[in-house]
């Protein structure tokens, strides 16, 4: 068995870190010596490997504890996840190497890459990494897929042209473009509502995103709002639509942060049993009722629209799983 100092040295950690893991119940030694020293056996070291692996995926210590204590946890599952993450990192490294090779060739030939090429790369790296782990970035096409990035660049240029030519956001031309934008956003986020929710949160907090000027973001929010309003109008009365407009003008900025919190809490508490999960459900319902009111017929019409019109959910980061999770938490409150 290993003493705490020996394990710390072999694992490249500090003794203080192992003491902290012990104090929060994440990694408790299997035994103690007669003198009271912590002693770690093979199973303890295997658990430490899992902890450090999961930390490298960006999981918090609280998340790691919940995962390791769940039936789904096993050393094999963690190692398989490490291998999958490593494969994605290798693919990402190969993509970056290919890009650097092109830059190297251009520079070696006496050329000079555009300033925007360097700035876009720097902006993308610094901003995205504030919101996503490397494992998540490897699953985000709009970050690493050159074809997807090229498509987005083209869409941004189209949006800028619509702005330049003063195409009204509620025009049929703009709404048709908005639908293409939402479909591309779905592909760019790999169809993952959690990634979509955090892209929305990033765009809101940073007043844009890499290669997405703030004026384009503002215009597209208005376009998509007009596109979805035209659909809502088939289900809801004009006074409810007017109420929704007032809600989005005054409190619309609260939704991206709330959707992001819901996805984070879903990972921490899949059964929606914790008080924090139930509090999120109450916050969601308060914001929802501010948007559409409390009339049961209106609420039923709203929910029917979301079930029958998939476009209403696109781009929001709100998934069927998130709605079911919220309802489960409210049912337990």
Long-range contacts (C-beta under 8 A, 24 or more apart in sequence): 1-30, 1-31, 1-39, 1-40, 1-41, 2-39, 2-40, 2-41, 2-45, 3-33, 3-37, 3-38, 3-39, 3-40, 4-29, 4-37, 4-38, 4-40, 7-40, 7-44, 7-45, 7-48, 11-45, 11-48, 11-52, 21-48, 21-51, 21-61, 24-61, 24-65, 25-65, 26-51, 26-61, 26-64, 26-65, 26-68, 27-51, 46-75, 49-75, 49-78, 50-75, 50-78, 53-78, 53-79, 53-81, 53-82, 54-78, 56-82, 56-85, 57-81, 57-85, 57-133, 57-135, 58-132, 58-133, 58-134, 58-135, 58-136, 62-268, 63-267, 63-268, 66-268, 66-269, 85-134, 85-135, 85-138, 88-135, 88-138, 88-139, 89-134, 89-138, 91-138, 92-134, 92-137, 92-138, 92-144, 95-144, 95-146, 120-210, 120-211, 123-210, 123-211, 124-210, 124-211, 127-202, 127-206, 127-209, 127-210, 128-202, 128-210, 130-202, 131-198, 131-199, 131-201, 131-202, 132-195, 132-198, 136-195, 139-190, 139-192, 139-195, 140-188, 140-189, 140-190, 140-195, 141-187, 141-188, 141-189, 141-190, 142-188, 142-189, 142-199, 148-187, 148-188, 149-211, 151-184, 151-187, 151-188, 152-184, 152-188, 152-211, 152-212, 153-211, 155-180, 155-181, 155-184, 156-211, 156-212, 156-213, 156-216, 159-216, 159-219, 159-220, 160-213, 160-216, 162-219, 163-215, 163-216, 163-219, 169-219, 169-222, 169-223, 169-225, 169-226, 170-223, 170-226, 174-223, 174-226, 175-223, 175-226, 175-227, 175-230, 177-223, 178-220, 178-223, 178-224, 178-226, 178-227, 179-227, 179-311, 181-220, 181-223, 181-224, 181-315, 182-224, 182-227, 182-311, 182-314, 182-315, 183-314, 185-314, 185-315, 186-314, 186-315, 193-263, 193-317, 193-318, 193-319, 193-321, 193-322, 194-263, 194-317, 196-315, 196-316, 196-317, 197-256, 197-259, 197-260, 197-262, 197-263, 197-316, 197-317, 197-318, 198-260, 198-263, 198-317, 199-317, 200-256, 200-259, 200-260, 200-315, 200-316, 200-317, 201-256, 201-257, 201-259, 201-260, 203-256, 204-253, 204-256, 204-257, 224-315, 227-311, 228-311, 228-312, 231-305, 231-309, 231-311, 231-312, 232-302, 232-305, 232-312, 234-305, 235-301, 235-302, 235-304, 235-305, 236-292, 236-298, 236-301, 236-302, 236-305, 237-298, 240-292, 240-293, 240-298, 243-291, 243-292, 243-293, 244-291, 244-292, 247-290, 247-291, 248-291, 251-287, 251-290, 251-291, 254-287, 255-287, 255-316, 256-317, 258-283, 258-284, 258-287, 259-316, 259-317, 259-318, 259-322, 260-317, 262-322, 262-325, 262-326, 263-317, 263-322, 266-321, 266-322, 266-325, 270-325, 271-328, 272-325, 272-326, 272-328, 272-329, 272-332, 273-329, 273-332, 277-325, 277-329, 278-329, 278-330, 278-332, 278-333, 280-326, 280-329, 281-326, 281-327, 281-329, 281-330, 281-333, 282-330, 282-333, 284-326, 285-330
